[in-house]
Amino acid sequence: MTPTSLTSAKAGNRPARSNTAKAGQRISVSLTGRAAETTRQLGDLLELTDGEVIRRALSLLAAVVAEEEVGSTLAFRTASGEVERIRWRTAL
């Protein structure tokens, strides 16, 4: 999965982005307290760096969005056997 495969998502009111991302490009992001804590907890649990946690989260989100674009849905089967559909986006 490459980020360029996510081309049909509608931008809505967001400004257009430059498609100049390069491998190894550094970006700076300020995380909310909750997001920073979740990143730290996942890193500790999985023995990953914060950067790797974020890279994996982005890869997962990209895969889910690409599947939704072709009509797939994401669902979890609970321990009790119930199926819960996960909705990542309400509208495109």
Beta strands, then each sheet from edge to edge (+ up, - down):
strand 1: 74-77
strand 2: 83-86
sheet 1: 1+ 2-
end
